[in-house]
Amino acid sequence: MKGWLDMTLTETKAIKGWQNVPFTKVEINDAFWRPRLEVLKNITMKTCLVKCEETGRIDNFAIAGGLLEGKFEGMYYNDSDVYKVLEGAAYALMTDRDPVLEAEIDRIIELIAAAQEADGYLSTYYTLEAPDLKWSDMEKHEMYNGGHLIEAAVAYFEATGKRKLLDVACKMADHYDRVFGPGKRHWVEGHEEIELALVKLYRTTSEDRYWKLALWLLEERGHGHGKGAIWDKEKWGPAYCQDDVPVRDIEKVTGHAVRAMYLYTAMADVVHASGDQTYIDALHRVWSHTVERNMYVTGGIGPSQHNEGFTHDYDLPNESAYCETCAAIAMVFWNHRMNLLFGDAKYADVVEREMYNGALAGISLSGDKFFYVNPLASKGEHHRVDWFGTSCCPTNLVRFLPSIGQYAYAATDAGVVVNQYMNGETALEIKGGTTVKLKQTTAYPWDGKIEVAVILDQAETFDIRLRVPGWCRGYKLSLLGEQPQPSEGKIENGYLVLNRCWTQGDSIVLELDMPVEVIRSRPEVEANIGRIALQRGPVVYCIEQTDNMELSYDEFSLAAHDPLFIEHRAEWLGGVTVLKGKVAEGSACLFIPYYAWDNRDAGFMQVWIREKEDRHLYRY
C-alpha cells in the first residue's frame, strides 16, 4: 500500500468542502471598510516600505547579493517583513495596477533574486552573518522567512503574471526538498508558516512535492527532532513551538499564539487535500479548546507576554493581556479554512470577531501607528507607535486588510454562501456554468439590515446561505418584499438556507436584531468576576478617559439593567456608533468601539467594567 508521500492529491480522499471566493472577485464600497482600504494603500503600505528601507531590511538583500557594501542589520527574521509588505502590495495591485508601486516592488524583487545563493538557499542573516551555521538552529526562522517569501511570490505572480519572484521561491523550495524529507535530514521549524505556504505553492505550480513536503514537516513535530534555542529554554521547551506531541494527537492549544495558529491553518490546508480523519479530529479538539477556554471577548488570544502565548485555561487577564495583533490575524486564517472545510457558521463568527475587534485594533485610524499588544484595560500608559524592532504586526496588517474580501463569500456545489456582510458585490460561477452576481446593500456593522440583490441572466435554482451571527438573538427575513414560504429559510449550521428558482431582480432582505448586549464571562475567568462588557452587533465596546473625564480608572460601576442609548456619529473616529448612558455613581458615560481606542488623547481604557450589583454569571 502506498504511503502518504507516495500519493498524489487525486489519490487521496480529499474533502470537497466549500470553495474560497478570491477577494479579486469581491468589490467593497461600503462606508466602513472602503476608507480603511484606501488609507492602507496610500499610507500604511508606503509607511512600511519606507521603514523597511530605513531599518536596513531591504538593503540586507542588496548586501547579500553583492550589490552594496555593508553588514547585516536587524534580527534574523527581518527578511519576512519585506516579504509581507510585498504580498500586501501584490494584493493592492490586483485591484489597482499602480505602475509606481509595481516598479518599486520590481526593484526590490531584483535585490531578493540577487541575494539567493546558487543552490536556492535564501536568508540574508545567514548569508552575511553565519554562513557556516545554516540549518543548525531550528529557532532561527529560516523556513519561516521562506514561507513568507513563497506567499509573496504566489501573490505577485497572480497580480502581475511576472515569474521572477515565483522562480526564486520555487528554487528555494526545491532546495528545502533536496535537503529535508524522508531519508534526509529532520527539521522542525521553530516558527510555523512554511507549511501553509508550501500548499499555496503547490496550488500555483501543481508540483506535488511541495504539498508533500508540507505534510512531512507537519509529521516531524512531536517526535523529539527539535533542536535549538526554544527547546533548550527553561519554561518554554517543545510546547512553545507545538513540538510536544504529534499533530494528530493535539488536544489543547499551547505555546506561542501566532505559531500555533499558523500550524492549525496548515493542518486545515492539508486536510482539504487529504481528508485525513486524524487531522480532522485534532482540529476540532484544539478549536474548541482555543475558542471556548482561551479567547478574549475581542477575539484576542495569548494572554502572556512571557511566551507571547498561552498559559492555562481561563487565564484571561485584562490589563496585562498580550493578544498580539498577528495572533488575531492568524485566527482569521485558521477559522476561514475551518469554515471552508466544515461549512459551519461558527468559524465565520470568529472571523468576524477578529475583523472588527482583535485585528482591526492593531492599526490606527490614520494608518501609520500600530499596536503589537492589545490589552483589554490600560491605566493610560499603553499607546500606538509607528514601528517596532520586531515589526511583524504592521507588515502583517499590510497583507491582511487588502484581502478581507475573500472572507465575505464561499461557493458550494449547491450555490452561494454569504459569510460576512459588507456593502459591495461579487460575481461567481455556480454549478452548471451560470454566473451569479450578488449585490449587498447595508450599513453594517452599525445597522443589522442587509439587502442582497440577485442578478443573473437566466432563471436558475440554487441555494443562497446567509449567516446568522452567533451574537444575533432574532432576525426578520423577507424575499421580494414577501415572507418566505414555510420550506424556506431553515437554519442549518448557523445559516439561513434559501433554495428556490432565482430570477433577475430577486432580492433578499435580512434584518438582524442589533440591541446592546451585556456580556458576562464564565465564572472560571477570575479577572472578570463581577464585571460586564458591552457588545452591539459584531463590535465590542470600551470606555476611554478622553470621553469620560469625570471618571477614574476602575473606580466606577455600571448597572446592567440601566438603559444605554445608541448614537451614530458619522464624522467622529472615522464614523462610529457610540453608546451613551450613566454609571452607577450618576456620571454620564460614553463607550466607543474597542478598535478605535488610543486614537486621541492619552488616558485609561477598559472593556470589562465593574457591575453595580451581583448577578448570576452565565457563559457568553
KOLDRENMI-929315 format. One record per residue (C-alpha): x, y, z. Coordinates in steps of 0.02 Angstrom, whole numbers, plus 32768, in hexadecimal, padded with zeros to 4 digits. Layout:
KOLDRENMI-929315
XYZ...
end
This chain:
KOLDRENMI-929315
800080008000803E80AC7FD78077811F8063803E81D3806F80D68219801980C781A07F87801981DD7F5C7FD582697EF27F4882D87F2D7ED182877EB37EF081DE7F077EC2821D7FB47E12822A7FF97E1082E67FF37D868344804A7D1F83A17FCB7CF0842E80407CC284DB80067D2685407F8B7D7885E47FB67D3F867D7F537DDB86E77F337DD5879A7F6E7DF987CE7EBA7D4687997E947D0088007F237CE688BB7F127CDA89167FB97C9289C47FB77C4589DB80627C5F8A6980DD7CBA89FB815B7D3C899880FA7D5A8A00805D7DAB8A9680B67E198A1F81197E5489C9807B7E7D8A72802E7EE08AA680C87F3C8A0180C47F6D8A14800D7F9D8ACC80187FE88AD580C7800A8A2E811B805D89D6808980CE8A69806480F78A7C811C812E89C68127819489D0808781EE8A6B80C8820E8A1981718252897C811E82C989ED80BD82FC8A578153831E89C281C3838C89678146831188DB8124831588F9806983CF8923806283F3887A80B183C28829800D8430889E7FA784C4887D801B84A987C1801784A187C97F59854488297F4C84F088C57F0A851689317FA0859F893B8024856D892780D8853B88AE8160849A885A8194842188C981F6839C88908270835787E882A583698741824C82B08744821C82B087F181CE82A587AD811D81F38778814381B8882C815C81EE885880AC819587C0806680F387EA80C180F3889B807D810F88557FCF807C87DF7FE6800D8870801C804988D87F89801D88487F147F6D88457F597F6089017F3F7F9A88EC7E8B7F1488697E6C7E8F88EE7E837EF189897E4B7F84896F7DD47FEC8A007E1580888A0D7DA680ED8A6E7E2780CF89EC7EAF80ED895F7E34819489AA7DFE81CC89B77EB4819D89027ED581F988CB7E39829489267E78828C88CA7F1F827088247EC88311883C7E67836D88517F0C831C87B57F54834D87507EBA83FF878F7EC9840787567F7F83D686A37F568467862A7F5B848E85B57ECC843E851E7F1F839D857D7F4283BE85A77FF8837F8653802C839386A580D583F6874680DB842087308192847B868C817684C786C080D0851687598120852D872D81D7853D867081ED854F8611814A859A857A81A38505856B821984788553819D83F684D581D4844584C3828083C0851682EE830984F582C782D885948323832D860982A88297861C823382EE85E081948252858A815281DF860B81A38231869081388224861C80A4816B860180C0814886BA80B781B186C680198147863D7FCB80A486947FF980E487387FB1812086E27F12807A868B7EF4801B872D7F11808B87937E9F808187127E157FC387137E217FC187D17E21803887F37D91806087517D37811887727D58817986D57D87821D87187DCC81EF870F7E84818E866D7E698228861F7E19828E86557EB0820E86067F23820A85637EC182C885597EBF82CA85737F7C824084F27F9A829E84767F2C833784927F9A82CD846A8033828E83CD7FDE833E83917FB3837D83AA806482E7837280CA826982E680C0825C822980D6830981DE80DF8359828A80E683708306817382EE832281FB82A683D08212822784218286821784D88259820E853C82FA819185B982B3810D856A824580E185BD819F813D8557811C80BD84CB81278028853180EB8094858E806D80CB84ED8019801584BD7FFE7FFA85657FA9809285447F3C804C849A7F0D7FA784E87EDA800185637E69807F84EC7E1B802684427E2980CA83F87E66809D836C7EDF814483737F38811584187F8A807883DC7FE380D0833A800F815C839D806180DA840080C2808D835E810181388318812F816183B5819180BE83A481F280E282ED82168191831882598146836B82F181388314839881BE82908379825582DC83CF82A78323833482A483D9836B834A842B8397837884DE83BE83598572843182A0854D844D82B9849A8480834584C684F982EE8559854F82A8853585FB81EA8547860881DA8547854A821184A3850181BB84468473810B848084A1813C8535847A8146850B83C180C6847E83C1814883F483BB810F839C84598098831E840A807B82DE83588000835083017F8282C382F17F7F82B683AF7F66836E83D87EE7838584637F00843A84987F4D84DC845F7FFC84FD84A3808F8571849680A6860784247FFE864283E2802F86738331809485D583158003856A83507F8585BF82DE7FF685AD8247800A84F482707F4E84D782787F37853A81D77FB384C8817F7F5E842D81C77EB8846A81827F08848680D77F4C83D580D67EA5838E810F7E5083E4807D7EC1837F800C7ED382DC806B7E3482C480D07E9C8277815C7E1E825481E87EA3825D82717ECE830E823D7E158339823B7DFC82F882EB7E948358832A7E5783F982DA7DAC83EA832A7DF983C883D47E73845883D17DF384D283887D7C84B284197E0984C384967E448567844A7D9D85BE842F7D3D857F84C57DC48591854A7E508600850A7E04868C84A17DDB873C84DB7D36879084B17D9687FA84327DD6875D83DC7E82877984267EE886DE84527F8886C284B37F808718855D8038870C858D80C7877E855E814186FA859E81228685850C80B586F4849E8035866E84B37FD085FA85217FDB85CC85D87F48856B86227E8D856486007E28860086297EC58666864D7E84870685FB7EC8879D86597E98884586117F1D88C586387FAE884E86167F5C87F885817FD987DF84F67F6487B684647FE087D283D87F938820833C7FE4879882D27F8B8714833A7EE1876283147F0B8764825B7F4486AF82647E9F868282B77E4986C5821B7EB7865881AC7E9185BC82107DD785D882297DBC860581737E07855C81437D9B850581C47D008558817C7D2C851E80CD7D50846F810B7CB8845181777C3484CE813E7C0B850B81ED7BE385C182117C3985BC82BB7CE185CB82657CA8866282017C6B86AC82A67D1E86A782E67D5D86F582447CE18783825E7D13879B83147DC887AD82E17DA4881E824C7D45889F82B27DA3889183577E41882B83737E97884D82CD7E5288F982A37E8A893F834B7F3D892583127F3E89B9829B7F178A7082BB7E918ACD825B7F1C8B3182087F6D8A9081CC801D8AB98209801E8A8182BF800A89D383037FED89638399805688C783AC8000889F84517F4488B6846A7F1288BC85227E5C88CA85577E84894B85DD7F0789D285EF7F298A5786737F658AC785E780178A9085C47FF88A20852D80008A788485800E8A5A83CC80BA8A73837E80F78A8A82CC816A89F182C781B58966832F825E8911833381FC8874830E817C88BA8295811C881F82658075887082928078890A822180B388A3818D8033881B81B17FA8889E81AD7FE888D781047FC4882C80BB7F28880581207EB9889C81047EC388A780447E8687F3803A7DF187FB80B17D7887E980217DA4873080177D4A871280BC7CA38755807D7C6786C580107C7F860D7FEB7C44859F7F5D7BF984F27F717BB9846C7EFC7B0A84A47F2D7B2285607F1C7B6885F77F777B928620802C7B9186D080757C0786CD81097C2D8783812C7BBD881981137C0788B080BB7BC4892780397C0088EC7F8F7BEC88617F137C3687C17ECD7C21875B7E2F7C4286A17E2E7C1A86097DC87BAC85837E157B9684CF7DE37B5A84C37D307BBD855B7CF87B3F85E17D247B8D86857D5F7B3786CF7DF77B54877E7E397B2587A87EEB7B1C885E7F1E7B1688897FD77ACE892E80137AEB894B80CC7B2C89C181517B77892F81B07BC0892482357B5A89B782787AB4897B82317A7788C882267A1388DC81867A61888880EE7A13888580427A5888077FC77A2788207F117A3787897E9F7A6E87B37DEF7A78872D7D687A5287197CB079DD86847CBC797386317D4179D285B17DA779AE85477E407A3585497EC67A55856B7F7E7A8086117FCC7ABE85FE807E7ABD869580F17B1E868D81947ABC86B482307B4686F482A57B5886A0834D7B39874683A57A8F875B834F79F9872E83BA7973874D8336795D877B828178DD87A081FB78E8875A814C7889878E80B07897875D7FF9786087DA7F7678058835800077A68798803177B8871F80C07813867D809077B185DE807A77B38562810B783084F680AD78A885888097791F85D8811079488542817B79E0855281EC7A6C84D881C67B1684E5821D7AF6859D82427AB985CA81937A0F85F8814F7A00858680B8799785CB8029797B85547F98790E858E7F09790E85B77E52796086627E50793B86DE7DC6797F87867D947947880C7E0F792E879A7EA4796587E07F4B797687A77FFE79678816809679B187D68138799A884181D27A05880A826479D0884783107A5F88B383517A3D88EB84037AC7890F847F7AF9886C84D27B3A885F85837BBD87D7858A7BFF8777861E7C8F86FE86207C88864C865D7CA7864687197D4F85F086FB7D95869486B67DCB86E1875B7DFC8787870D7D4887AB86DB7CE8877687757C6D8801879D7C8C885786F67C2B886F86557C59889D85A37BF088E985197BDB88B084677B6888E983DD7B63888083417C158844831F7C6588DB83757CAA88D184267CAB897684867D1E89C785047D1D8A63856F7DAA8AE185527DDE8B6D85C67DDB8BF685437D1D8BE485387D038BCB85F37D6D8C4B864E7D048C4186EC7D308B8987047DCB8B3B874F7E168A9887167DB68A02875C7D5F8A6A87E17CB28A6987947C2F89E6876F7BA589C886F17AFA897F87117ACF88FE868E7A15892A868D7A2D89E786757A088A2785C67A918A4C85497A6B8ABD84B67AAC8AA084087AEE8B3383A47B478B2F82FD7BCB8BB482E17BFA8BB1822A7C888C2F82387CD58BEC82D77D618B6982E17D468B3D822B7C8B8B2A82467C538AC782DD7BBA8A9883417BD58AC383F77B788A8D84947B418B1085137B018AF785C27B288B13867A7B988AB686F37B558A85879C7BA48B1D87ED7B368B8E87827BB58BCF87047B938BC9864A7BFA8B4885ED7C218B2685387C638A8784E87CBF8A7C84427CEF89E483D87D87898C84207DE3899483797DDF8A53837F7E328A6F84277ED78AD0843A7EB98B38839F7EA68BD984037EE58C1B84AA7F3C8BA2851F7ED98B5A85AF7E928ABE85FC7E2D8A3B859E7DC389A885D97D5B892285837D2188C5861F7CC8893E86967C9C891F874C7BE588EF875A7B7D895087D87B2688B7881F7B4D87FF882B7AEF879C87A87AF086E887717B8586C886FE7B68866E865B7BCE863D85C57BE386B28533
end
